[in-house]
Amino acid sequence: LSRFALAACLALAAAAGGVAAWQYRAAQDAREQAAQSRARQEELVRVLAASDARTTGRGELPGGASGTVVVSRERDRAAFLASGMDAPPGGKVYQLWFADGKKMRPAGLVDSHGDSTAQLMEGKVGRASAMGVTVEPAGGSPQPTTEPLALMKLPGTAG
């Protein structure tokens, strides 16, 4: 009986240690995600408040929604703001793109928590002269798979 009790105690201690290690890793992951989210929000605020921030003006999106892009060429970043956006179709996401001439490069997935969003676009503006919004498979795509719902010329570009 004592060997059985000892083995049971050791098994319980090992299981508890495993659970504690998993909880520690999960908490650390949550802290890292929160820090990344906070950093993105702080950069969004810096772009919106930049002395050189310029807006595309109001662009029309399907379903009566509207959007605009704020660009800071000095910070080389852009923010996408939209309101009235319907949720994307099941299994799909809205994806943002920078347009460099005829080439589109991914600029992030739209954070659709409700019908409005204000988010930092991923990546540098660089030589982009426009941005687009498409509907893509869940997780996004490396290149657009559908025609853009909207294309907006970025401020501060020639032509």
Stockholm file with secondary structure:
# STOCKHOLM 1.0

chainA/1-159         LSRFALAACLALAAAAGGVAAWQYRAAQDAREQAAQSRARQEELVRVLAASDARTTGRGELPGGASGTVVVSRERDRAAFLASGMDAPPGGKVYQLWFADGKKMRPAGLVDSHGDSTAQLMEGKVGRASAMGVTVEPAGGSPQPTTEPLALMKLPGTAG
#=GR chainA/1-159 SS CHHHHHHHHHHHHHHHHHHHHHHHHHHHHHHHHHHHHHHHHHHHHHHHHCTTCEECCCEECGGGCEEEEEEETTTTEEEEEEESCCCCCTTEEEEEEEEETTEEEEEEECCCSSSEEEEECSSCCTTCCEEEEEEEETTCCSSCSSCCSEEEECTTCCC
#=GC SS_cons         CHHHHHHHHHHHHHHHHHHHHHHHHHHHHHHHHHHHHHHHHHHHHHHHHCTTCEECCCEECGGGCEEEEEEETTTTEEEEEEESCCCCCTTEEEEEEEEETTEEEEEEECCCSSSEEEEECSSCCTTCCEEEEEEEETTCCSSCSSCCSEEEECTTCCC
//
